[in-house]
């Protein structure tokens, strides 16, 4: 990714050096002028106007950059592409012109500028400031534009901005050194060589810009792809990032991009290299012979000086400093209301949760959260009034970032990083102002494991009761088999099966292997119904309804009794995860839908609907244990669920023939569909519960 | 004067050339844009060579065609001679169908030779025919028991499978893939028409590959990008094909173990699960396909499991981590996947019946598919999927030229 810094480093260095040289020359000229004057009169010329001009130019460039950045963020993605593409092409034009201008002027730059200083001094100090302002402002806006487009091309901000900053800093240092004659460089060589690199980068930006214009539909041909390597190479590999970062080329290009790139380089590079006029070595900036004065007619008439009064120059300086930011502010203010989400950057560090959190506008907002804490974090956005979570990222890996979008209602909000040790695990509170047109999400109060603990205790004691019943029911079947009474065993099998279903446990649930051993079907075993690992209630069912002898089923029943006893003794140890309850309140019926309402688990008894009804009872119990937690978060949910469970119960009972349960295949399509409809309706509602009662993950 | 005239001429030429190039690029681009909206698979080749050392439809074409049918068939031919005849017929039909052409005119004494559903001129349309043998072909009917590939058995039942006999096995697996569904249908119709006496269907499942949404690897019906990480280049060749050093019967060299698994996806249940849970089950972000530890948001960036040994970011039991732990030890178990989605009406309980036709190819089914599938036993995703059919087959070596036919070395 740091390869993305290269183009901007180059731009920063070069543009910075150009601007710096202009300033250096101006300073030198003014100093020389003062020295010359001092021999005759006592007039000393201040260099302050130059610095005022420079500062004003920097303000202008920054304002320009702010407008560019802001306008991009409020535009639609197509608009962003069109704007980005258009500005890229302009930037390439400007940079190309600049390169050639620099080559033409490099030799005479000092001379031209000194002459302008002479003129300016004849007019006023304001004119001197203006000269500095124009020279630096021109480079500055150019830099802002090119930096912005290069950052667009690379798709990120950190590396390009850092690159530009390093480049500019290096340029400033170099200028200071040059000015004090601490170093000498062959400026013609420097500009000549960096120009070639710059032309290559500009070619990439041109290709990128044209690609954007094609994406936006301004230019045709975005489907006329010359090559697309994205499927074959990893764009984030180090060597790809060096290539794409330093050339601004992408691994997928259209023919227009390719041809434009080749043509640009093919025309501009040769002209630059071979069309180059012979250069005399650049001279050190200071101590140059005074430039040969040009035609006197170019000089400003003396009386113009009087026309520029002191008041006007103050006004000009004030204007130079205030107009660009005001214009920029106005442009931003009148920008089409931010309909798209504005992206805010937040950081989680070892000691802070959501650094960078500040007041934002109500409405759709997006936050890109970077985790620099060195460990995994969860982060929640909490509404102060309700203490409810309105948005969350459950797992944010160290060194990664994720974007979260949320429609915010006005009010106070803060971020919480549950489980993170630093800074109390939460951010300061900031205010969301304005109004929202759309509906904001309902905040969800967080749930802790401790909140669920009483529910688990209640559930476990309920299960313990059911297991006692089951043990006695299995013992009864065992006795009947012992006396060879298979009819009685068949009759008593269903109550035992239903007792187990009322527990509400799934085969692969929290009871470890007991769920499989007590109640799994033959699916998943190599030898199916004949597999020695097929055990439990459904194994017994298979034998009872497939004419197996009592003597063959006694070992099966003994084994079942053993499993039930073991589970009784280990229940509290196994069923120890309170967070499984909200999941179970939903999944009890998901399992019924999958296993019973498809007839998949039936081993001959035709008890699928009876078992589903037992699951309904189990679900009511589990829902009852966590009802207060659900109602505190979604007051209208449980009444709806209970009513739908009643409908389901009625639909199930309606499938019986003469009070007897029958297998699914014996039930009419209408009645089956009533059952399927009812269970589907319940499930769509209960599926909210695991999300509503989700506890922090880490 | 002379100089400026030359400059003028030069300028005019450059201007004209520039205008011509720019205009040409724009017009050509607009044309391609307009054309592309009409063609839905711009990348799919119109014709895939039928003859070759290996069969097509395994590693070629790349990307795989968008439509498929997987048909398991039982051989009804009574003898080795009849079986040979059956294979010759399938070869002839496949050769014609994959290259396209005009079906013969059988004259007034016969119904037409072709159904005409692809028109009078049959287009190749990227069709590939891939024929594989199930373990039951090597029973005592044709005297092939001694030639059975070493590891070819009926498909193992894994825990959490809910296999239905009607959807399993078959003496042969006929995999047809093409750029359009009618081409697939036409090929199956043509091949079964010509082989009625020799083989009868066991099961059939039609499949499709979705368009990239919005880009990159296509998504499966759980909404996740599927098939992102595949072996490539030399590793792909090495993992896919049986060679002389594989220890298989000589005829099997250049063939490949072909696993087909029909996996129902319980999509109603899946759609009722929170996004966090979904992503933790896969180990990837649903929107981008990037792994959960991704700093780039790019699906192709490999996960860094070494940096996350506890599975705090990418859970240890998530699908991608179990399937491919990206360790040296697990490397030889990699498989080449060629999956299709299926969508087949409704289940008994009113749920949409759909899922994945998981297809993979490998040199050694035990060391590769079974090793991967063993690691996946009891993964959290099992609650939402239900393998109910399929089988192990052996993709025969390719038909090399016009005098060659399927299984020639096997039946010699």
Interface residues (C-beta under 8 A of the other chain):
Chain A: X214 X219 X220 X221 X222 X223 X224 X230 X231 X233 X234 X235 X236 X254 X255 X256 X259 X260 X263 X375 X376 X394 X395 X397 X398 X399 X400 X401 X508 X523 X524 X525 X526 X528 X586 X587 X590 X593 X594 X597 X598 X599 X600 X664 X673 X676 X677 X680 X683 X684 X687 X690 X691 X694 X697 X698
Chain B: X18 X21 X25 X26 X28 X29 X30 X32 X33 X36 X42 X156 X157 X158 X159 X160 X161 X162 X163 X215 X216 X266 X268 X269 X272 X273 X274 X276 X277 X280 X292 X293 X294 X295 X296 X298 X300 X301 X302 X307 X308 X312 X313 X314 X347 X348 X349 X350 X351 X378 X382 X383 X386
